[in-house]
Amino acid sequence: MNKLSALLHKVFMTDPNDKEGMQPSEAISYSICGFGQNLISAIVSSYLTYYLTNGLLVASAVVGYIMLGTRVFDAFNDPIMGTIVDHTRTRWGKNRPYVFFAAIPIAIFTVICFLPWQAMGLPYGIEPKGYQTIAIVTAVYVLWSIAYTAVDVPYWGLATSMTSNTHQRGTMLTIARLLCTAGSGVVSIIVPQLSGAWIKNYTNEAGDILPEYAYEAARVLQKNYLWMVLVIVIIALPMFYLGFKKSKERFYDPSQTLTLKENFSLLTKNKPLLLIILAGVLGGGKTLYLYSTMYVSQYCFGSIGGVSWATLLTMAAVPGGLIASVLVPWCTKKWGKRNTYIVSHIVGGIVMILSFVVCRFAKGGDIDNYAVLAIYVIALIIAGVPQGFANIITYAQIADCVDYMEWKTGQRGEGICFAMQTFINKIGIALGAAFSCFGLAWAGIGDATQWSNMVVTDAAAKLSAQQFLIGITLILPGASMILSAIPYFFYDFNEKEQALAVAEIAERKAAKAAEEGAAPSEPQTLQPEA
């Protein structure tokens, strides 16, 4: 065994002599798959709203309702997908097939989401018959969401069927989340810079799109976004296949086939999971700032860079998130997952709210300047810390909840458990994307042409709108962070209890196998496909 192999085994806490156990190559491939998945997720989740409001010229309030309705609808599809996964029986396992085969429809619908509909004869969203465009993009977005659910639920469920060791899972999920963040980061670096370059010729000195150029800027965005999305999809697809090909499901019980009703019944008996779900719903707004960076950059910091600042604002949370991600194994080992989550979210929420007060009164209330931009960026850096902890801790805890469910009920239910994680994620995306658009409407920015007319004729209205946007992207996430910590005060399934639960489950199975005169059936290793 060479030095690199030894190092990887040490990092992932795997045994090089255990050929049936999880290997570092699997964990790495799993993480690379997450990178590709988040390339696609980021372009849709973070930038489809901007494309709709500035490319298709759909009113911001309408886009808010599309985002909220579609994502909430899709979130409730996750338990259904979890049940389907739990009923899946193939030679590849029950999670792995979806990781690859569902990726193809995701790629197709991602491209369709960004088609230049006006070039195909449909009206712009703000025109008299714009409802035709709105209906089509809504239907396509719903189909994309359903297709994405078909891969997202199995992808995260795969982690718990690869290994039952909570520390191995925690490390693997840490690496996976880091690469997921990197995938989103690549998109966040590229898209704002390209968007700013594409519309630069249609803006004034304050960075606002001039009313007479709104339609021309929209056509440029439509054409260029389509090519950009095509490139992203082509890069991402092979990564899904790698995750499918290299992973192996070891903890897989073909005898467990629960109905949707039975799955929901099991959820009611899983107190730790219910608390995590409640925390996720209460914390749904804590990443709102991530979905409004394009708007905050364009409308609040237009004279000092405009849309191009969206890269900095989106990436600002990355350093804090990376630091937290690296510290997760150490912090959770010293203080536990529960306490790490509580402290990081309460402190982060307080900092976000106080940052708004500083932004509001710095420079006499003026927003469009470097001082306020610097304060805003610092606030987002700090906000990344609790988010970084949550990204890993929540997944690791849900994996523990699978063990809890089997301990208490005899049923594992990986599909339904991890469906709750994707449910939480989608509630967050729904609230973040919707309220960033609602914030524009409440601030008086209904669409690109309306804002352009307003800023040209009423400077006071522009300042009020800027202050409102800064406020909604700091206060709401801060309050949501604090609220999400409350359920964790009642969470008591700690690391010690998880280890005891796993040991007791193994004893039960060994005893049952001895009674039946057969070897223990868990973990069951599937035969590799031909």
ZAKOL-74254 format. One record per residue (C-alpha): residue number from 1; residue in one letter; x, y, z. Coordinates in steps of 0.25 Angstrom, whole numbers, padded with zeros to 4 digits, always signed. Layout:
REM residues N
- NUM_A_X_Y_Z .
...
REM end
This chain:
REM residues 530
- 1_M_+0000_+0000_+0000 .
- 2_N_+0006_+0013_-0004 .
- 3_K_+0006_+0026_+0004 .
- 4_L_-0005_+0033_-0003 .
- 5_S_-0014_+0020_-0001 .
- 6_A_-0010_+0020_+0014 .
- 7_L_-0014_+0034_+0015 .
- 8_L_-0027_+0033_+0009 .
- 9_H_-0031_+0021_+0017 .
- 10_K_-0027_+0029_+0030 .
- 11_V_-0035_+0041_+0025 .
- 12_F_-0048_+0033_+0022 .
- 13_M_-0045_+0024_+0034 .
- 14_T_-0046_+0011_+0026 .
- 15_D_-0039_-0002_+0027 .
- 16_P_-0030_-0006_+0016 .
- 17_N_-0031_-0020_+0019 .
- 18_D_-0046_-0020_+0019 .
- 19_K_-0049_-0023_+0005 .
- 20_E_-0064_-0023_+0007 .
- 21_G_-0064_-0010_+0014 .
- 22_M_-0065_+0004_+0008 .
- 23_Q_-0052_+0008_+0001 .
- 24_P_-0047_+0022_-0001 .
- 25_S_-0049_+0022_-0016 .
- 26_E_-0064_+0020_-0014 .
- 27_A_-0065_+0032_-0004 .
- 28_I_-0057_+0040_-0014 .
- 29_S_-0066_+0036_-0026 .
- 30_Y_-0078_+0039_-0018 .
- 31_S_-0073_+0053_-0015 .
- 32_I_-0070_+0056_-0029 .
- 33_C_-0084_+0052_-0033 .
- 34_G_-0088_+0062_-0023 .
- 35_F_-0080_+0073_-0030 .
- 36_G_-0087_+0070_-0043 .
- 37_Q_-0100_+0070_-0037 .
- 38_N_-0098_+0083_-0031 .
- 39_L_-0093_+0089_-0044 .
- 40_I_-0107_+0087_-0049 .
- 41_S_-0114_+0090_-0037 .
- 42_A_-0107_+0103_-0035 .
- 43_I_-0110_+0109_-0049 .
- 44_V_-0125_+0106_-0047 .
- 45_S_-0127_+0109_-0032 .
- 46_S_-0119_+0122_-0032 .
- 47_Y_-0120_+0128_-0046 .
- 48_L_-0133_+0123_-0052 .
- 49_T_-0140_+0134_-0045 .
- 50_Y_-0131_+0145_-0051 .
- 51_Y_-0133_+0139_-0064 .
- 52_L_-0148_+0139_-0063 .
- 53_T_-0148_+0154_-0058 .
- 54_N_-0137_+0160_-0067 .
- 55_G_-0137_+0150_-0078 .
- 56_L_-0151_+0147_-0080 .
- 57_L_-0156_+0160_-0073 .
- 58_V_-0166_+0153_-0064 .
- 59_A_-0170_+0162_-0053 .
- 60_S_-0163_+0159_-0040 .
- 61_A_-0175_+0156_-0032 .
- 62_V_-0180_+0146_-0042 .
- 63_V_-0166_+0139_-0042 .
- 64_G_-0167_+0138_-0026 .
- 65_Y_-0180_+0131_-0027 .
- 66_I_-0175_+0121_-0038 .
- 67_M_-0163_+0118_-0029 .
- 68_L_-0171_+0117_-0016 .
- 69_G_-0182_+0108_-0022 .
- 70_T_-0173_+0099_-0030 .
- 71_R_-0163_+0096_-0019 .
- 72_V_-0173_+0094_-0008 .
- 73_F_-0181_+0084_-0018 .
- 74_D_-0168_+0078_-0021 .
- 75_A_-0163_+0077_-0006 .
- 76_F_-0176_+0068_-0003 .
- 77_N_-0172_+0059_-0015 .
- 78_D_-0159_+0055_-0007 .
- 79_P_-0166_+0045_+0002 .
- 80_I_-0173_+0039_-0010 .
- 81_M_-0159_+0037_-0016 .
- 82_G_-0153_+0032_-0003 .
- 83_T_-0164_+0021_-0003 .
- 84_I_-0161_+0018_-0018 .
- 85_V_-0146_+0016_-0014 .
- 86_D_-0149_+0007_-0003 .
- 87_H_-0157_-0002_-0012 .
- 88_T_-0147_-0002_-0023 .
- 89_R_-0140_-0016_-0025 .
- 90_T_-0129_-0017_-0036 .
- 91_R_-0116_-0023_-0037 .
- 92_W_-0109_-0010_-0035 .
- 93_G_-0117_-0007_-0022 .
- 94_K_-0128_+0002_-0019 .
- 95_N_-0121_+0016_-0019 .
- 96_R_-0110_+0015_-0029 .
- 97_P_-0119_+0013_-0042 .
- 98_Y_-0126_+0026_-0040 .
- 99_V_-0112_+0034_-0038 .
- 100_F_-0109_+0031_-0053 .
- 101_F_-0122_+0028_-0060 .
- 102_A_-0130_+0040_-0054 .
- 103_A_-0118_+0049_-0058 .
- 104_I_-0122_+0049_-0073 .
- 105_P_-0136_+0055_-0071 .
- 106_I_-0130_+0065_-0062 .
- 107_A_-0120_+0070_-0072 .
- 108_I_-0131_+0071_-0083 .
- 109_F_-0141_+0079_-0074 .
- 110_T_-0129_+0088_-0069 .
- 111_V_-0127_+0092_-0084 .
- 112_I_-0141_+0094_-0086 .
- 113_C_-0143_+0103_-0074 .
- 114_F_-0133_+0113_-0081 .
- 115_L_-0138_+0113_-0095 .
- 116_P_-0140_+0126_-0102 .
- 117_W_-0155_+0125_-0103 .
- 118_Q_-0157_+0139_-0109 .
- 119_A_-0148_+0135_-0121 .
- 120_M_-0158_+0123_-0123 .
- 121_G_-0170_+0133_-0124 .
- 122_L_-0175_+0134_-0110 .
- 123_P_-0177_+0148_-0103 .
- 124_Y_-0169_+0154_-0092 .
- 125_G_-0174_+0152_-0078 .
- 126_I_-0179_+0166_-0077 .
- 127_E_-0186_+0167_-0090 .
- 128_P_-0201_+0165_-0091 .
- 129_K_-0200_+0150_-0095 .
- 130_G_-0189_+0148_-0085 .
- 131_Y_-0197_+0138_-0078 .
- 132_Q_-0194_+0128_-0089 .
- 133_T_-0179_+0129_-0086 .
- 134_I_-0181_+0128_-0071 .
- 135_A_-0190_+0116_-0072 .
- 136_I_-0179_+0109_-0080 .
- 137_V_-0167_+0112_-0072 .
- 138_T_-0175_+0108_-0059 .
- 139_A_-0179_+0094_-0065 .
- 140_V_-0164_+0092_-0069 .
- 141_Y_-0159_+0096_-0056 .
- 142_V_-0169_+0086_-0049 .
- 143_L_-0164_+0075_-0058 .
- 144_W_-0149_+0079_-0055 .
- 145_S_-0152_+0078_-0040 .
- 146_I_-0159_+0065_-0041 .
- 147_A_-0147_+0059_-0049 .
- 148_Y_-0137_+0065_-0039 .
- 149_T_-0144_+0059_-0028 .
- 150_A_-0142_+0045_-0034 .
- 151_V_-0127_+0047_-0033 .
- 152_D_-0126_+0055_-0021 .
- 153_V_-0133_+0046_-0011 .
- 154_P_-0125_+0034_-0015 .
- 155_Y_-0112_+0041_-0015 .
- 156_W_-0113_+0045_-0001 .
- 157_G_-0119_+0032_+0003 .
- 158_L_-0107_+0024_-0003 .
- 159_A_-0098_+0030_+0008 .
- 160_T_-0105_+0022_+0018 .
- 161_S_-0105_+0009_+0010 .
- 162_M_-0090_+0010_+0007 .
- 163_T_-0086_+0009_+0022 .
- 164_S_-0093_+0009_+0036 .
- 165_N_-0081_+0015_+0043 .
- 166_T_-0085_+0029_+0047 .
- 167_H_-0071_+0034_+0047 .
- 168_Q_-0068_+0029_+0033 .
- 169_R_-0081_+0034_+0028 .
- 170_G_-0078_+0048_+0035 .
- 171_T_-0065_+0049_+0028 .
- 172_M_-0070_+0044_+0014 .
- 173_L_-0081_+0054_+0015 .
- 174_T_-0072_+0065_+0019 .
- 175_I_-0064_+0063_+0007 .
- 176_A_-0076_+0061_-0002 .
- 177_R_-0082_+0074_+0004 .
- 178_L_-0069_+0081_+0001 .
- 179_L_-0069_+0077_-0014 .
- 180_C_-0084_+0080_-0014 .
- 181_T_-0080_+0094_-0010 .
- 182_A_-0069_+0095_-0020 .
- 183_G_-0079_+0091_-0031 .
- 184_S_-0088_+0102_-0027 .
- 185_G_-0076_+0112_-0025 .
- 186_V_-0071_+0109_-0039 .
- 187_V_-0085_+0113_-0045 .
- 188_S_-0085_+0125_-0035 .
- 189_I_-0072_+0130_-0040 .
- 190_I_-0075_+0129_-0055 .
- 191_V_-0090_+0133_-0056 .
- 192_P_-0090_+0147_-0050 .
- 193_Q_-0077_+0151_-0057 .
- 194_L_-0082_+0146_-0071 .
- 195_S_-0096_+0153_-0068 .
- 196_G_-0089_+0166_-0064 .
- 197_A_-0081_+0166_-0077 .
- 198_W_-0093_+0162_-0086 .
- 199_I_-0102_+0174_-0081 .
- 200_K_-0091_+0184_-0079 .
- 201_N_-0094_+0191_-0092 .
- 202_Y_-0108_+0194_-0088 .
- 203_T_-0106_+0200_-0074 .
- 204_N_-0104_+0215_-0069 .
- 205_E_-0093_+0219_-0060 .
- 206_A_-0101_+0215_-0048 .
- 207_G_-0102_+0201_-0054 .
- 208_D_-0116_+0201_-0057 .
- 209_I_-0122_+0195_-0070 .
- 210_L_-0127_+0207_-0078 .
- 211_P_-0142_+0206_-0081 .
- 212_E_-0140_+0207_-0096 .
- 213_Y_-0130_+0195_-0096 .
- 214_A_-0138_+0186_-0087 .
- 215_Y_-0142_+0177_-0098 .
- 216_E_-0129_+0176_-0105 .
- 217_A_-0122_+0173_-0092 .
- 218_A_-0132_+0162_-0090 .
- 219_R_-0130_+0156_-0103 .
- 220_V_-0115_+0156_-0101 .
- 221_L_-0117_+0148_-0087 .
- 222_Q_-0126_+0138_-0094 .
- 223_K_-0116_+0134_-0105 .
- 224_N_-0104_+0134_-0096 .
- 225_Y_-0110_+0126_-0084 .
- 226_L_-0114_+0115_-0093 .
- 227_W_-0100_+0112_-0098 .
- 228_M_-0095_+0114_-0083 .
- 229_V_-0105_+0103_-0078 .
- 230_L_-0102_+0094_-0089 .
- 231_V_-0087_+0094_-0085 .
- 232_I_-0090_+0092_-0071 .
- 233_V_-0099_+0080_-0074 .
- 234_I_-0089_+0073_-0083 .
- 235_I_-0078_+0074_-0072 .
- 236_A_-0087_+0069_-0061 .
- 237_L_-0093_+0057_-0067 .
- 238_P_-0081_+0048_-0067 .
- 239_M_-0079_+0051_-0052 .
- 240_F_-0093_+0045_-0049 .
- 241_Y_-0088_+0032_-0056 .
- 242_L_-0075_+0032_-0048 .
- 243_G_-0083_+0032_-0035 .
- 244_F_-0092_+0021_-0040 .
- 245_K_-0081_+0012_-0045 .
- 246_K_-0072_+0013_-0033 .
- 247_S_-0081_+0012_-0021 .
- 248_K_-0086_+0000_-0014 .
- 249_E_-0098_-0002_-0006 .
- 250_R_-0095_-0011_+0006 .
- 251_F_-0107_-0009_+0016 .
- 252_Y_-0118_-0013_+0007 .
- 253_D_-0130_-0022_+0012 .
- 254_P_-0139_-0026_+0001 .
- 255_S_-0150_-0031_+0010 .
- 256_Q_-0153_-0017_+0015 .
- 257_T_-0164_-0011_+0005 .
- 258_L_-0172_-0001_+0012 .
- 259_T_-0184_+0007_+0007 .
- 260_L_-0185_+0022_+0007 .
- 261_K_-0195_+0021_+0018 .
- 262_E_-0185_+0012_+0026 .
- 263_N_-0174_+0021_+0024 .
- 264_F_-0181_+0033_+0029 .
- 265_S_-0185_+0025_+0041 .
- 266_L_-0171_+0021_+0044 .
- 267_L_-0167_+0036_+0043 .
- 268_T_-0176_+0039_+0055 .
- 269_K_-0168_+0029_+0063 .
- 270_N_-0155_+0036_+0060 .
- 271_K_-0154_+0047_+0069 .
- 272_P_-0140_+0051_+0065 .
- 273_L_-0144_+0052_+0051 .
- 274_L_-0156_+0060_+0054 .
- 275_L_-0148_+0070_+0061 .
- 276_I_-0138_+0071_+0050 .
- 277_I_-0150_+0074_+0040 .
- 278_L_-0156_+0085_+0049 .
- 279_A_-0142_+0091_+0050 .
- 280_G_-0141_+0091_+0035 .
- 281_V_-0154_+0097_+0032 .
- 282_L_-0152_+0108_+0043 .
- 283_G_-0138_+0110_+0036 .
- 284_G_-0143_+0110_+0022 .
- 285_G_-0140_+0125_+0021 .
- 286_K_-0126_+0125_+0026 .
- 287_T_-0120_+0124_+0012 .
- 288_L_-0129_+0135_+0005 .
- 289_Y_-0117_+0144_+0003 .
- 290_L_-0111_+0133_-0007 .
- 291_Y_-0123_+0134_-0016 .
- 292_S_-0123_+0150_-0016 .
- 293_T_-0108_+0153_-0019 .
- 294_M_-0111_+0156_-0034 .
- 295_Y_-0122_+0166_-0030 .
- 296_V_-0114_+0172_-0018 .
- 297_S_-0102_+0174_-0027 .
- 298_Q_-0110_+0180_-0039 .
- 299_Y_-0119_+0189_-0031 .
- 300_C_-0111_+0192_-0018 .
- 301_F_-0097_+0193_-0023 .
- 302_G_-0099_+0197_-0038 .
- 303_S_-0090_+0209_-0038 .
- 304_I_-0078_+0201_-0033 .
- 305_G_-0079_+0189_-0041 .
- 306_G_-0093_+0184_-0042 .
- 307_V_-0096_+0169_-0045 .
- 308_S_-0082_+0166_-0045 .
- 309_W_-0082_+0167_-0030 .
- 310_A_-0091_+0155_-0029 .
- 311_T_-0079_+0146_-0030 .
- 312_L_-0073_+0152_-0017 .
- 313_L_-0086_+0152_-0010 .
- 314_T_-0089_+0137_-0013 .
- 315_M_-0075_+0133_-0010 .
- 316_A_-0074_+0141_+0002 .
- 317_A_-0081_+0130_+0010 .
- 318_V_-0071_+0120_+0005 .
- 319_P_-0059_+0123_+0014 .
- 320_G_-0068_+0122_+0026 .
- 321_G_-0074_+0109_+0021 .
- 322_L_-0061_+0103_+0018 .
- 323_I_-0055_+0106_+0031 .
- 324_A_-0068_+0100_+0038 .
- 325_S_-0067_+0088_+0029 .
- 326_V_-0053_+0085_+0033 .
- 327_L_-0056_+0087_+0047 .
- 328_V_-0068_+0078_+0047 .
- 329_P_-0061_+0065_+0051 .
- 330_W_-0053_+0072_+0063 .
- 331_C_-0065_+0081_+0068 .
- 332_T_-0075_+0069_+0067 .
- 333_K_-0066_+0060_+0074 .
- 334_K_-0063_+0070_+0085 .
- 335_W_-0077_+0076_+0087 .
- 336_G_-0086_+0067_+0079 .
- 337_K_-0094_+0070_+0066 .
- 338_R_-0106_+0076_+0074 .
- 339_N_-0098_+0086_+0082 .
- 340_T_-0089_+0090_+0070 .
- 341_Y_-0102_+0093_+0062 .
- 342_I_-0109_+0101_+0073 .
- 343_V_-0097_+0110_+0077 .
- 344_S_-0093_+0113_+0062 .
- 345_H_-0107_+0117_+0058 .
- 346_I_-0111_+0126_+0069 .
- 347_V_-0098_+0134_+0068 .
- 348_G_-0099_+0134_+0053 .
- 349_G_-0113_+0139_+0054 .
- 350_I_-0110_+0150_+0064 .
- 351_V_-0098_+0155_+0055 .
- 352_M_-0107_+0156_+0042 .
- 353_I_-0117_+0164_+0049 .
- 354_L_-0107_+0174_+0055 .
- 355_S_-0100_+0175_+0042 .
- 356_F_-0113_+0181_+0036 .
- 357_V_-0113_+0192_+0047 .
- 358_V_-0099_+0195_+0043 .
- 359_C_-0102_+0195_+0028 .
- 360_R_-0114_+0204_+0030 .
- 361_F_-0107_+0215_+0037 .
- 362_A_-0093_+0214_+0031 .
- 363_K_-0090_+0226_+0021 .
- 364_G_-0103_+0233_+0026 .
- 365_G_-0112_+0222_+0020 .
- 366_D_-0106_+0222_+0006 .
- 367_I_-0105_+0208_+0001 .
- 368_D_-0097_+0209_-0012 .
- 369_N_-0083_+0210_-0007 .
- 370_Y_-0071_+0201_-0004 .
- 371_A_-0073_+0203_+0012 .
- 372_V_-0087_+0197_+0012 .
- 373_L_-0082_+0186_+0002 .
- 374_A_-0071_+0182_+0011 .
- 375_I_-0080_+0181_+0023 .
- 376_Y_-0090_+0173_+0015 .
- 377_V_-0079_+0163_+0011 .
- 378_I_-0073_+0161_+0025 .
- 379_A_-0088_+0158_+0029 .
- 380_L_-0089_+0147_+0019 .
- 381_I_-0075_+0142_+0022 .
- 382_I_-0080_+0140_+0036 .
- 383_A_-0093_+0134_+0032 .
- 384_G_-0086_+0123_+0024 .
- 385_V_-0081_+0117_+0037 .
- 386_P_-0094_+0112_+0043 .
- 387_Q_-0098_+0108_+0028 .
- 388_G_-0085_+0100_+0027 .
- 389_F_-0088_+0093_+0040 .
- 390_A_-0102_+0090_+0036 .
- 391_N_-0099_+0085_+0022 .
- 392_I_-0091_+0073_+0028 .
- 393_I_-0097_+0071_+0042 .
- 394_T_-0112_+0070_+0037 .
- 395_Y_-0108_+0059_+0027 .
- 396_A_-0100_+0052_+0037 .
- 397_Q_-0111_+0053_+0047 .
- 398_I_-0121_+0048_+0037 .
- 399_A_-0112_+0036_+0034 .
- 400_D_-0112_+0034_+0050 .
- 401_C_-0128_+0034_+0049 .
- 402_V_-0128_+0023_+0040 .
- 403_D_-0121_+0015_+0050 .
- 404_Y_-0131_+0020_+0061 .
- 405_M_-0142_+0016_+0052 .
- 406_E_-0137_+0002_+0051 .
- 407_W_-0134_+0001_+0066 .
- 408_K_-0148_+0005_+0070 .
- 409_T_-0156_-0001_+0059 .
- 410_G_-0148_-0012_+0052 .
- 411_Q_-0149_-0004_+0039 .
- 412_R_-0138_+0005_+0033 .
- 413_G_-0145_+0013_+0023 .
- 414_E_-0133_+0020_+0017 .
- 415_G_-0142_+0026_+0005 .
- 416_I_-0152_+0033_+0014 .
- 417_C_-0142_+0038_+0024 .
- 418_F_-0133_+0044_+0013 .
- 419_A_-0146_+0049_+0006 .
- 420_M_-0147_+0058_+0018 .
- 421_Q_-0134_+0064_+0016 .
- 422_T_-0137_+0068_+0002 .
- 423_F_-0151_+0073_+0007 .
- 424_I_-0143_+0082_+0016 .
- 425_N_-0134_+0087_+0005 .
- 426_K_-0145_+0090_-0004 .
- 427_I_-0153_+0097_+0006 .
- 428_G_-0141_+0106_+0008 .
- 429_I_-0139_+0108_-0007 .
- 430_A_-0154_+0111_-0009 .
- 431_L_-0154_+0122_+0002 .
- 432_G_-0140_+0127_-0002 .
- 433_A_-0144_+0129_-0017 .
- 434_A_-0158_+0133_-0014 .
- 435_F_-0155_+0144_-0004 .
- 436_S_-0143_+0149_-0012 .
- 437_C_-0153_+0152_-0023 .
- 438_F_-0164_+0157_-0013 .
- 439_G_-0154_+0166_-0007 .
- 440_L_-0152_+0172_-0021 .
- 441_A_-0167_+0174_-0023 .
- 442_W_-0169_+0180_-0009 .
- 443_A_-0157_+0190_-0011 .
- 444_G_-0164_+0194_-0024 .
- 445_I_-0156_+0187_-0034 .
- 446_G_-0166_+0179_-0042 .
- 447_D_-0158_+0176_-0054 .
- 448_A_-0146_+0182_-0062 .
- 449_T_-0153_+0193_-0069 .
- 450_Q_-0161_+0197_-0057 .
- 451_W_-0148_+0198_-0048 .
- 452_S_-0141_+0206_-0060 .
- 453_N_-0152_+0216_-0061 .
- 454_M_-0152_+0218_-0045 .
- 455_V_-0137_+0220_-0043 .
- 456_V_-0137_+0230_-0055 .
- 457_T_-0148_+0239_-0049 .
- 458_D_-0148_+0236_-0034 .
- 459_A_-0135_+0235_-0026 .
- 460_A_-0141_+0235_-0013 .
- 461_A_-0150_+0223_-0017 .
- 462_K_-0137_+0216_-0022 .
- 463_L_-0130_+0218_-0008 .
- 464_S_-0142_+0213_-0001 .
- 465_A_-0143_+0200_-0009 .
- 466_Q_-0128_+0198_-0007 .
- 467_Q_-0129_+0199_+0008 .
- 468_F_-0141_+0190_+0007 .
- 469_L_-0133_+0179_-0001 .
- 470_I_-0121_+0180_+0009 .
- 471_G_-0131_+0178_+0021 .
- 472_I_-0139_+0166_+0015 .
- 473_T_-0126_+0159_+0012 .
- 474_L_-0120_+0160_+0025 .
- 475_I_-0131_+0161_+0035 .
- 476_L_-0139_+0149_+0030 .
- 477_P_-0127_+0139_+0029 .
- 478_G_-0123_+0144_+0043 .
- 479_A_-0136_+0141_+0049 .
- 480_S_-0138_+0128_+0042 .
- 481_M_-0124_+0123_+0047 .
- 482_I_-0128_+0126_+0062 .
- 483_L_-0142_+0119_+0060 .
- 484_S_-0135_+0107_+0054 .
- 485_A_-0127_+0105_+0067 .
- 486_I_-0139_+0104_+0076 .
- 487_P_-0143_+0089_+0072 .
- 488_Y_-0129_+0085_+0075 .
- 489_F_-0131_+0088_+0090 .
- 490_F_-0140_+0075_+0090 .
- 491_Y_-0131_+0066_+0081 .
- 492_D_-0125_+0055_+0090 .
- 493_F_-0120_+0044_+0081 .
- 494_N_-0105_+0047_+0082 .
- 495_E_-0093_+0040_+0077 .
- 496_K_-0092_+0030_+0089 .
- 497_E_-0106_+0025_+0087 .
- 498_Q_-0105_+0024_+0072 .
- 499_A_-0093_+0014_+0074 .
- 500_L_-0101_+0006_+0085 .
- 501_A_-0113_+0006_+0075 .
- 502_V_-0104_+0000_+0064 .
- 503_A_-0098_-0010_+0073 .
- 504_E_-0112_-0015_+0078 .
- 505_I_-0117_-0016_+0064 .
- 506_A_-0105_-0025_+0060 .
- 507_E_-0107_-0034_+0073 .
- 508_R_-0122_-0035_+0069 .
- 509_K_-0119_-0040_+0055 .
- 510_A_-0108_-0049_+0060 .
- 511_A_-0118_-0055_+0070 .
- 512_K_-0128_-0057_+0059 .
- 513_A_-0119_-0063_+0049 .
- 514_A_-0114_-0073_+0060 .
- 515_E_-0129_-0077_+0063 .
- 516_E_-0131_-0079_+0048 .
- 517_G_-0118_-0087_+0047 .
- 518_A_-0112_-0077_+0037 .
- 519_A_-0101_-0067_+0036 .
- 520_P_-0105_-0052_+0039 .
- 521_S_-0111_-0045_+0027 .
- 522_E_-0106_-0031_+0030 .
- 523_P_-0099_-0025_+0024 .
- 524_Q_-0103_-0031_+0011 .
- 525_T_-0093_-0028_+0000 .
- 526_L_-0099_-0028_-0014 .
- 527_Q_-0092_-0035_-0025 .
- 528_P_-0085_-0025_-0035 .
- 529_E_-0092_-0024_-0048 .
- 530_A_-0086_-0030_-0060 .
REM end
